[in-house]
Amino acid sequence: MNFAQKIRGNRAVAVLLTFLGLLVALWFLLSGVLGLITNEQDALHRTKTLAEGKRFVISIEPDQSYTHYENNLVHLSGELTTDETIIDPMFQMNVYALKLRRVVEMYQWQENQSQDEADNLEYTYQKVWLESFIDSHKFKEPNRYHNPAMPLKSQLFIAKQVKLSHFILPSQLLEKMNHYQWLPMTDLSFWKAEDNLQSLLQDKPSHLKKGIYYVGQNPDFPKIGDLQIKFEIVQPETISVIAKQVNSNLVPYQTQTGGNIELFEYGTVSANKMFINARISLFFNKLYERFIDFFMIFLGIYIIFNVLWIAKTSFPFMNKPSNIVGWLLSLIISAVLTLIIIGMTWKNYSPVIGITLLVIAVFSLYFLKFARKSPKLSLIPETVVPQKMIND
C-alpha cells in the first residue's frame, strides 16, 4: 500500500492533509500571481518614466553655458575631476582619486555541509581567504575549528566633491562607480603604516610582499588569523550622465509619472543610447523576477493537482499527477496564466506587446490537448501457437 492509498484509507487524515495541501498550494499560487502583477507594474512604471525622460532630455556640451537649462533634464559627457585627495588615516594613505577602498582578508576556517548516501549531514572544513568574517561559534565543532576575531575591517573612502565639467556629481552616482584598480603599496607607505599596524594587531609581524601588506609569521605559509591587506582606487575618467540641473548640481529628475531618472555610463554615450541601455537593463533585471513568480505559480498548480488526485477529486484524464501528464498540464497552465498577466499589464501602454502575449497565451491552450494524452500499453493477442520442442 503506497502513501496515497494509506491517506485515502483514513478519512480524517485525508481531509486534514487535503486542507493543508490546498492551503500551501494557494499560498504558492497567490504569491506568484501577486508578485508577478507587482513586478510587471513596476516594470511598466519604470518604462513610462524612461520614455518621458527620453522625450524631454536636453543634450549639452561640457563647456556650454547652463543658465537657461535650470530644472531641466540634461545629458552631458565629460571627464570627472576632483580637487582633493583621499586619506586612509590608519595606513596614512594619501591618494588623488575618486574612491579609495581598503580590502582586508583574513585566513580562516569555512564550514561546508553535504549529505551522504543515507541523507545524513556531513561537515567538512577548509581554510580560505575571505573579506567577510566567519563566526566559528556556529560551527558543528567550534572548539576544534576556531576563527579569531577580525581586528581590522575593509573600509571605503570617497571624495567629498567630484565634478563633471561645472556640475557636482551626485553621491549616489559616485557610489555606483566600480572601475577599481589595484594600488600596489611601496616600501615608503609600508614604513608609515607599520607603527599603527603594530599597535592594532597585537605586535604581530607584518610584511610587504608584491605590493600587499601581510600580517603573520610567513606569507608563504599562512595560518588561521593571518591578514592580507591591499588597496584599490577609482580614478577620474570620462562618463555620461542624465540628471536634473539645479544650479551647479546634478540631482534625480522627477517625472510626471512619479519616477526618478538619474543615469550614468562610462565613456561618451549619447542620450538615446543611454535610454535604450536602461530599457535593456530593466528587461534583464525583471526577467529573473518573472521566472521566480512563474515557478511559484507552477508549484501552486502542481500541488493542487496532487492534492485533488489523492483526495479522489481530480479530473479523470489526470491519472497520477507525478507522471508526465501532470507536469505538462501544470507547466502549460502556469505559462498561460503568466502570459495573460503580463499581456494584460502591458496592453494599454503597448498594444502590440500586450496583444501578442495574449494571443500566444490563447494558442498555448491548444497544447493541453497533447498533454492529456498519455501513452497506453495494449496487449497484442498471439495468433501463432508455439510448437513444443520434443527431445529425442
C-alpha positions, 0 to 999 in steps of 0.5 A: 500500500503506497502513501496515497492509498494509506491517506485515502484509507483514513478519512480524517487524515485525508481531509486534514492533509487535503486542507493543508495541501490546498492551503500551501498550494494557494499560498504558492499560487497567490504569491506568484500571481501577486508578485508577478502583477507587482513586478510587471507594474513596476516594470511598466512604471519604470518604462513610462518614466524612461520614455518621458525622460527620453522625450524631454532630455536636453543634450549639452556640451561640457563647456556650454553655458547652463543658465537657461537649462535650470530644472531641466533634464540634461545629458552631458559627457565629460571627464570627472575631476576632483580637487582633493585627495583621499586619506586612509588615516590608519595606513596614512594613505594619501591618494588623488582619486575618486574612491579609495577602498581598503580590502582586508582578508583574513585566513580562516576556517569555512564550514561546508555541509553535504549529505551522504548516501543515507541523507545524513549531514556531513561537515567538512572544513577548509581554510580560505581567504575571505573579506567577510568574517566567519563566526566559528561559534556556529560551527558543528565543532567550534572548539576544534575549528576556531576563527579569531576575531577580525581586528581590522575591517575593509573600509571605503573612502570617497571624495567629498566633491567630484565634478563633471565639467561645472556640475557636482556629481551626485553621491549616489552616482559616485557610489555606483562607480566600480572601475577599481584598480589595484594600488600596489603599496611601496616600501615608503607607505609600508614604513608609515603604516607599520607603527599603527599596524603594530599597535592594532594587531597585537605586535604581530609581524607584518610584511610587504610582499608584491605590493600587499601588506601581510600580517603573520609569521610567513606569507608563504605559509599562512595560518588561521588569523593571518591578514592580507591587506591591499588597496584599490582606487577609482580614478577620474575618467570620462562618463555620461550622465542624465540628471536634473540641473539645479544650479551647479548640481546634478540631482534625480529628475522627477517625472510626471509619472512619479519616477526618478531618472538619474543615469550614468555610463562610462565613456561618451554615450549619447542620450538615446543610447543611454535610454535604450541601455536602461530599457535593456537593463530593466528587461534583464533585471525583471526577467529573473523576477518573472521566472521566480513568480512563474515557478511559484505559480507552477508549484501552486498548480502542481500541488493542487493537482496532487492534492485533488488526485489523492483526495479522489477529486481530480479530473479523470484524464489526470491519472497520477499527477507525478507522471508526465501528464501532470507536469505538462498540464501544470507547466502549460497552465502556469505559462498561460496564466503568466502570459495573460498577466503580463499581456494584460499589464502591458496592453494599454501602454503597448498594444502590440506587446500586450496583444501578442502575449495574449494571443500566444497565451490563447494558442498555448491552450491548444497544447493541453490537448497533447498533454492529456494524452498519455501513452497506453500499453495494449496487449497484442493477442498471439495468433501463432501457437508455439510448437513444443520442442520434443527431445529425442 
